[in-house]
């Protein structure tokens, strides 16, 4: 008597389990629920690469050019910190006979910035900040008393945007020259190019303070990103402000709204700058 052929699976291939359905009974002979989809096979698994436990029908991950920057709180932020700090390395002495102004203001890293839109995620003042202090030694146009460097993440959604501020406070003889040197240095970071030359802005409420902005492009780990940076320097304080947003980091440099970032920088100044005493 010939042996009957093995039962066929729903997919047309021989059932690898033979006639016995491995899901029919549990280890103690008790009936066991059938797996989903009504087949003797385990349910299909999500395609490799999702990494976040997404269901099979979830949208695919962002394109490579953006994904490396979005995951982990707009990754690449450490690179942005270094990029901005590099600007201070080109502080140069310039001939100016005026004396130092009085010390009336300092800078702080508040817990939140931009009226709560950003929350402090990392304080780099002791590490990257020391590089600024070292660069300022011997700079005859300023007496630097302190440095603050911090990374802020968008409140409630750390992958949406990051704000990086690198600042110093003390007494500055020539705020304009200092600000220009900071901007010039930012464009000389490794893998960095100036895509849009520095421009001066005077946002509403600036009170005569000039905000200078430029757009850089930076290649990091094979990924290109658009990095707008602004800076201010007054008699007592100076800082660079860079913002990375998931929605704009692949934007054409010519399309960056520098007027908006200049206004943002002025707001950051108002929240970080504190009177002495």
C-alpha positions in Angstrom: 0.0 0.0 0.0 1.5 3.3 -1.1 2.1 6.2 1.3 -0.2 9.2 0.7 1.6 12.4 -0.2 2.1 15.0 2.6 -0.6 17.6 3.0 -0.1 20.8 1.1 0.4 24.2 2.9 -1.6 27.2 1.8 1.5 28.4 -0.1 1.6 25.3 -2.3 4.8 23.9 -0.7 4.9 20.6 1.3 4.0 21.2 4.9 7.4 20.9 6.7 5.6 19.6 9.8 4.0 16.6 8.0 0.4 15.8 8.9 0.9 16.9 12.5 0.1 20.6 13.1 2.6 21.7 15.8 0.2 24.3 17.1 -2.6 21.8 17.6 -1.6 20.9 21.1 0.5 22.3 23.8 3.3 20.5 25.6 0.8 18.8 27.9 -1.6 17.7 25.2 -4.0 20.6 25.7 -5.5 22.3 22.7 -3.4 25.3 21.7 -4.7 28.4 19.9 -4.0 28.6 16.2 -1.5 31.2 15.1 -2.7 34.3 13.3 -3.7 34.1 9.6 -5.1 30.6 10.1 -1.9 28.8 8.8 0.4 26.4 10.5 3.3 28.9 10.0 4.3 31.6 12.4 3.0 35.1 11.3 5.2 37.1 9.0 7.7 39.3 10.8 8.3 43.0 10.0 10.9 43.6 7.4 14.4 44.1 8.7 15.5 47.7 9.1 12.6 49.2 11.0 14.4 49.0 14.3 11.5 50.6 16.3 9.1 47.6 16.5 7.0 49.1 13.8 4.2 46.9 12.3 4.7 45.6 8.7 2.5 48.3 7.3 4.3 51.2 9.0 6.0 53.7 6.7 9.6 53.0 5.8 12.4 54.8 7.7 13.5 58.2 6.5 16.0 58.3 3.6 19.6 57.8 4.5 20.5 61.5 4.1 18.1 62.4 6.8 17.8 59.3 8.9 21.2 59.6 10.5 20.3 63.1 11.7 16.8 62.4 13.0 17.4 59.3 15.1 18.7 60.1 18.6 17.6 63.6 18.9 18.6 65.0 15.6 22.0 63.2 15.6 25.0 65.0 14.5 24.5 67.6 17.2 27.8 66.9 18.8 29.3 67.7 15.4 27.4 71.0 15.4 28.7 71.8 18.9 32.3 71.3 17.7 31.5 73.3 14.5 30.3 76.3 16.4 33.1 76.1 19.0 35.7 76.0 16.2 34.7 79.6 15.4 36.2 80.9 18.5 39.6 79.4 17.6 40.2 82.3 15.1 39.9 85.1 17.6 42.5 87.6 16.5 43.9 90.6 18.1 43.2 93.9 16.3 44.5 97.3 17.0 42.1 99.3 19.1 43.0 101.8 21.8 39.7 101.9 23.6 39.6 100.6 27.1 37.5 97.7 28.3 33.9 98.4 29.0 32.4 97.7 32.5 31.3 94.2 33.3 27.6 94.4 33.7 26.2 91.1 32.2 27.0 87.4 32.2 25.5 84.4 30.3 23.8 81.4 31.7 22.3 78.1 30.4 18.7 78.2 31.5 16.7 75.0 31.8 14.6 76.0 28.9 15.0 78.4 26.0 12.7 80.2 23.6 9.8 80.4 26.1 9.9 76.7 26.8 10.2 75.4 23.3 13.6 73.9 24.0 14.9 72.0 27.0 18.6 71.7 28.0 19.8 68.3 27.0 23.6 68.5 27.5 25.9 71.0 29.1 29.3 71.1 27.4 30.7 74.1 29.2 33.4 72.1 31.0 34.6 70.3 27.9 34.0 72.2 24.7 33.8 75.4 26.7 37.4 75.0 27.8 38.5 75.2 24.2 36.9 78.6 23.9 38.7 79.7 27.0 42.0 78.5 25.6 41.3 80.3 22.3 40.6 83.5 24.1 43.8 83.6 26.1 46.0 86.4 24.7 43.1 87.9 22.8 43.7 91.6 23.5 40.2 92.7 22.5 38.5 90.9 25.3 38.8 89.7 28.8 36.8 86.5 29.0 35.4 85.7 32.4 33.4 82.6 31.5 32.0 80.3 28.8 28.7 78.4 28.4 28.1 75.7 25.7 24.9 73.8 25.6 22.7 71.6 23.5 18.9 72.0 23.7 16.3 69.6 22.4 12.8 70.4 21.3 10.5 69.9 24.3 8.4 66.8 24.0 10.0 65.6 20.8 13.8 65.2 21.0 14.1 64.0 17.4 12.4 67.1 15.9 15.0 69.8 16.5 18.1 70.7 18.4 19.5 74.1 19.3 23.2 74.6 20.1 24.5 77.7 21.8 28.2 78.5 22.4 28.9 81.8 24.3 31.3 83.7 26.4 31.0 86.7 28.7 33.4 89.3 30.0 34.4 92.7 28.5 34.8 93.2 24.8 36.6 96.2 23.3 35.5 95.5 19.7 32.3 93.4 19.6 32.1 93.7 15.8 35.5 92.3 15.2 34.9 89.5 17.7 31.6 88.5 16.1 33.1 88.5 12.6 36.0 86.3 13.7 33.6 83.8 15.3 31.6 83.6 12.1 34.7 83.3 9.9 36.0 80.4 12.1 32.8 78.4 11.9 33.2 78.1 8.2 36.6 76.5 8.6 35.5 73.4 10.5 36.4 70.0 9.1 34.0 69.0 6.3 32.3 72.4 6.4 31.7 74.9 3.6 30.2 78.3 3.6 27.1 78.1 1.4 25.7 81.5 2.1 28.0 84.3 3.1 27.6 86.2 6.5 24.8 88.8 6.5 24.0 91.4 9.2 20.5 91.6 10.7 18.8 94.0 13.1 15.6 92.2 14.2 12.8 94.2 15.9 13.7 95.0 19.4 17.5 94.5 18.9 18.2 97.9 20.5 21.1 98.4 18.1 22.6 94.9 18.6 23.8 93.4 15.3 23.1 89.7 14.6 25.3 88.1 11.9 24.0 84.9 10.2 25.4 82.6 7.6 24.5 79.1 6.2 27.0 76.3 6.3 26.9 72.8 4.8 28.6 70.1 6.7 29.4 66.5 5.8 29.4 64.2 8.8 29.6 60.4 8.5 28.8 60.6 4.8 25.7 62.6 5.4 25.2 66.2 4.3 23.3 68.7 6.3 22.4 72.4 6.0 23.5 74.3 9.1 22.4 78.0 9.6 24.4 79.8 12.3 23.9 83.2 13.8 26.0 85.2 16.3 25.9 88.3 18.4 28.5 90.1 20.4 27.9 93.1 22.6 30.1 94.9 25.2 29.7 91.9 27.7 28.4 88.9 25.9 28.8 87.0 22.7 27.4 83.7 21.4 26.8 81.5 18.4 23.4 79.9 17.9 22.9 77.0 15.5 19.6 75.2 14.9 19.0 71.8 13.4 15.4 70.9 12.5 14.4 67.6 11.0 12.2 69.5 8.5 14.9 71.8 7.2 18.3 70.1 7.6 18.2 68.9 4.0 16.9 72.3 2.8 18.7 74.2 0.0 20.9 76.8 1.7 19.4 79.6 -0.4 16.0 78.8 1.1 16.9 79.1 4.7 15.0 81.9 6.5 17.9 83.8 8.2 15.6 86.6 9.2 13.7 84.1 11.4 16.9 82.6 12.9 18.2 86.1 13.6 15.1 86.9 15.5 15.4 83.6 17.3 19.0 84.4 18.2 18.0 87.7 19.7 15.4 85.9 21.8 18.0 83.5 23.0 20.2 86.4 24.0 17.4 87.9 26.0 16.9 84.7 27.9 20.6 83.8 28.5 21.9 87.3 29.3 21.7 88.1 33.0 22.7 91.3 34.8 25.5 91.1 37.4 24.4 91.6 41.0 
